[in-house]
Amino acid sequence: MTRKIALITGGSRGLGRSAALKLAARGVDVILTYRSQVAEAQAVVAEIEALGAHAVALQLEAGDVASFPAFIAEVRNALQTHWQRSQFDYLLNNAGMGVYGSIAETSEAQFDQLVNVHLKGVFFLTQGLLPLIAEGGRILNVSSGLARFSLPGYAAYAAMKGAIEVFTRYLALELGPRRIAANVIAPGAIETDFGGAAVRNNPQLNAMIAGQTALGRVGQADDIGSLMALLLSDEAGWVNGQRVEASGGIHL
């Protein structure tokens, strides 16, 4: 039986790393991307291979659309070299960064950075990779609980995630004839490096979020990585065009 292959952007740390390891444990091979930390990415490759799966790490600047054709050529080459295949099965658009600032304080440069990484980059990278996604494949985009509930300081970031949720529905509709399903996962607050690791390193913030969450704690990377792996699996094959929030029940 041919092994499935997942391409995960931002797969060297945090949620992407967790998803990569959870997929590898399910027997899925991985192409993961990193921005600058090549040693970190290679460490994840080693972890994946220790689980019995195969992995390759490629550099990607997720907000630089002009670099995408060269990156896609690298993906083609990796598929042919390592798997003797021309397509992969699962795309997880996970790469991202956080910008905190009120509407009054958000600069145009910050706004443009968020657009490029979280919206324009996701749109055009997905567009460029579509010919490489196999029939019956799956796409999973990453939103945020902040697209449902509102907290001061996240207007620009949350607006991008709201747009990704709409984009995902259109992907599901337009790719239906190829039997490619598309969904979006919306994590709540997670203890990772994201956003300067504030949720993990600020005890007051951590306690405040836990107090607003039905399950009484903030999330861990594996809470999300496990669900990402499930949503990309054939077990979730009839889930399509959906927003799945994984927040432990915050602001219910």
N, C-alpha and C positions, 0 to 999 in steps of 0.2 A: 504493500500500500504506500502510495506517495505521501511523504510527510508534508504537512502544511508549513507555509512560511509567512511570518508576520513582519511587517516593516513598522517600527516604532520610532517616531521622532522624539527627541529628548529622552532617550532610553538609558542614559548613563547614571541617572540618579532619581531619587524621589519616586513619584508614581510610575514613571516610565520604566525604571529599573524593576520595581515590584511587578509590574505587568509582564515584563520580559521573563522574569524568573518563574512566575506563575504559568505562563504559556509554555516555557521550556519543560516544566514539570508535567505538563499535559502532552508532551511529545511534539511541540511546535518549534521549528527552527526560527531564528530571529535575525533580521537586519536592524540594527539600532543606530541612531544618529546621536552625535554629540556636537556641542558648539566649539569648545576649546580644550576640555579636559580629556586628552587622549588616554592618559594612564588610567583615569577613572573608567572610561569606556572599555578599555581592554580588560580591566578587572571584572567588569560585568560579563564580558565575553567568556572569560575563564569560568565564572560562576555558572553560566548557562551550559558550557561544555561539560562541567562537572556533573550536571544533571542529565547528561546523555544526549543533549541537543546540540545543534551546530549554530554558530553565530558569527556575524561579521559586523564591525563597527565602521561607519562612514561619517565624515565631517559634514555638517550642514549648518548654514546660517539661516534659520527658519524665517527671518524677516527680509531676506535678500532675494527677491523674485528673479533678478537677473542671473543669479547663480544656479537656478533650478535646472536648466537644461544640462549643465555639466554634471550636477548631482544625479539626475535621472539616468544619464549615460553611465555613471558609476554603478547605479543600481542594476542596470541591464548587464553590465560586465560582471558584477558580483553574482547575479543569478546564474549566468552562463558558466562562470568559472567554478563556483562552489556547488551548484546544484544541477548544472546542465539543463536549466529551465529558462524560459523566457518570461514567466509571470510569477507573481506571489499571490497569496490568498487573503491576507488581512492587513488593513492599514489602520494604524492608531495615530491620529494627529494629536500628540500630547505635548510637544515642545511649547514652552511659554515662560513668561516672566510677569511679575506684578509691579504695578505702579500705584502708590497710595497718594491721594491728594484730593482735596475738595474741588468742586467744580470751579470755584473762584481761583484756585491756585494751580490747576492743571495747565501746563504749558502746551503749546502746539507741538513742540518736539516730543514731549511725552505722549501726547495723543497719537502722533504719527507712528511712534515706535510700537504702541499697542495695536494700531491698525495693521501695521506691516507684519507683526509676529502672529497676532491672534485672529486676524480676519483675512487680509489680502494674501498673506503667506499660505494660510490653510486652504483658501479657495484655489489659488493657482498651483500649489504643489499637488493637491488632489487632482486638479484638472490634468496636470502633466503626467501623473502616475496612472490615470485611468486605463490607458492601453496595457499597462503591466499588471492590472488586477484581474485575476482569473474569473471566469464565469462562476457564479455562485459564491463569490467572495463576500467579504464584510468590511465595512468602514465604521470606525468609532471615533467620533470627535469628542473634545473635552470642553464642557461649559463650566458653570459654577453655580452653587446655591445662590450666589449673589444676583443671578438673573431672575430669581423668584422673589427673594426678600431683599430689602435695601438697608445698607449700613453707610453712614457718612464716610466719604473718602474713596469710594470705589466706583463712582459714576462712569468714568471712562472705561475702566476694565470690564465692568458688568455690561456696558453697552455692547462691547465686542462679543461677549459671550452670548448675549441675547441674539445677536446677528448670526452666530454660529448655530444656534438652535434652529433658526429659520432655514439657514443653508442646509442643514442636515435633512430636514423634511423634503427639500427639493432634490437633494441627492437621492433619497430613497425613491422618490417618484420617478425621476429621470433614468435611474439605473435599474429599475424594476425589470425591464425587458432582458437585461443581462443576469437577472437573478442575484444582483448584488444588493445586499441590505445595508442600510446606513442608520446608525443610532447615535445619540449623544448622551454622555454621562456627565452628571453635575455633582461634583464632590462638594462637601461642606468644608469646614476648616480642618486641615490636616497637619500633623506634626512632621514637616519636612523642611528643606532649605528654602522653600518658596517664600517670596516676599521678605527676604532677610531673616527667615526662620523665626518670625515673630510669634507664631502660635506655639512653637516648641520652646522658645527661650524666654518668653515673657509670662511668668507665673500668673500675674493678674489677668492678662488677656486669656490665657488658657482656662483659668477657673471661670471667667465670665462666660465664655463660649460653652463650657461644659454645663454650666448652670442653666443655659437656654436650650439644651439638647435633651430630648426625651430619654436617651440611653445614658445620660449623665457623664459623658466624657467627650473629648475631641477625637477626631479620627486618626488612625495610623495609616501609613502608606499601603500596608497589605490589605486594609479594609477596602481600598479602592482597586489595587492591583488584582485582587481575586475576582472582583466583579468585572473589571475590564476583560480579564481572560475569559470569563463566562460569556459575556456579551459578544465576544469575538468567536465563540465556539459554535459548532453545529447544534449544540443543545439549545441555543437561543435562536435557532434558525427562523422562527416565525415571529420574532420581535423585529419590527422594521419601522423606521420613521419616528421612533419614540425618544422622549427625554426621560432618563432614569436618574433620579437624584439619590445620592449616597451620602447622607449627612447625619445619620443617627437620629433623625427626627428633630432638626432644629427649627425653631419658630413655626411650630405646627398650629 
